Amino acid sequence: MRHGQMRLGSTVIIAALAYLFLGVFTHSGMRLTWATEQSLSDAQLKKINALIADQGRYVAISQVITDILGLTSNDQTISCHAFAAVDPRGDNEIHQVYLLPDAKGYLVSHFFKDKIDVYWTDKNFGLIAALTGVRGERPAPASFADAQYGFGFELTWWANFADTR
């Protein structure tokens, strides 16, 4: 009888862990949380915040994007200050950074040709969640590997941009 009870207890623990794991990676009630080793320096972050404050514009963020990332639900909108820059290499790439209200961090977006990538970061530019899509179509959550890969490039771009300002 003891072995049966121990197996049942083990099964319950494994099921609970599987539920938590699936919840974290499928957005069912929990947001995605991905730790990144990369970040911006304090000086770079200060420059980006100054650009947002001095040259940014007050904008509304699409509720589709904020709902997918888990920032809002039920088609709520968020308005905040944002700064956009065109890549000086002439590739028609646009990079944007939004300072989210209520200390929710930042949204960092990258437009290239018809593709869009959006990354939600904490206040230190640590990646929380991401989505990707094609302009004119509904975006979808990005896979863990794709999000970290793309965000690495975006972090490098913003670090270089801040260093040259």
Salt bridges, closest charged atoms under 4 A:
ASP87 OD2 - ARG89 NH2 2.63
ASP87 OD2 - HIS95 NE2 3.58
ASP91 OD2 - ARG89 NE 3.91
GLU93 OE2 - ARG89 NH2 3.57
GLU93 OE1 - HIS95 NE2 3.77
GLU93 OE1 - HIS110 NE2 2.52
ASP117 OD1 - LYS115 NZ 3.85
GLU154 OE2 - HIS95 ND1 2.67
